[in-house]
């Protein structure tokens, strides 16, 4: 009987640990659901600055795994990027500045066609940001980009052009962090 109990505890522990992925100091779930779609963790990594400062752990969630950044950016399918803040250096102002720089890089320096949408998105980061805050940046098919902070919906921005530019921050030709891009693509 004692051996059976030990076996059951071991199996439950293995199942629980397999349902999560450790990324630095952060544990990301292997699955998420948004817009009625179940998503799987495609890959995850750590956003670093100056090679030593770990800003956040991030994971890319898709309906099915893919290592093709361009097809991910262009897909009209539900997907998400989860960012878990791991540094006190990530303030509201720093995040807004990073998002602006990310859009600039994603769009080759010309953000004028999406300026209204970008400014609306940047306002999602107005409230104080602290360590362990979790942002889910999702694209929900038929709805648009829906952003969440700690599970609370911040707002929605429609349009595939905006979605491509937004996901291009991480998946584009000039990503915010090339090592993070590779990790999110499962490489």
HELIX and SHEET records of a PDB file:
HELIX    1   1 UNK A    2  UNK A   18  1                                  17    
HELIX    2   2 UNK A   69  UNK A   74  1                                   6    
HELIX    3   3 UNK A   92  UNK A  106  1                                  15    
HELIX    4   4 UNK A  112  UNK A  114  5                                   3    
HELIX    5   5 UNK A  115  UNK A  122  1                                   8    
HELIX    6   6 UNK A  123  UNK A  125  5                                   3    
HELIX    7   7 UNK A  160  UNK A  171  1                                  12    
HELIX    8   8 UNK A  178  UNK A  184  1                                   7    
SHEET    1   A 2 UNK A  20  UNK A  23  0                                        
SHEET    2   A 2 UNK A  26  UNK A  29 -1                                        
SHEET    1   B 7 UNK A  31  UNK A  34  0                                        
SHEET    2   B 7 UNK A  37  UNK A  49 -1                                        
SHEET    3   B 7 UNK A  53  UNK A  62 -1                                        
SHEET    4   B 7 UNK A  79  UNK A  85 -1                                        
SHEET    5   B 7 UNK A 134  UNK A 140 -1                                        
SHEET    6   B 7 UNK A 144  UNK A 149 -1                                        
SHEET    7   B 7 UNK A 152  UNK A 157 -1                                        
END                                                                             
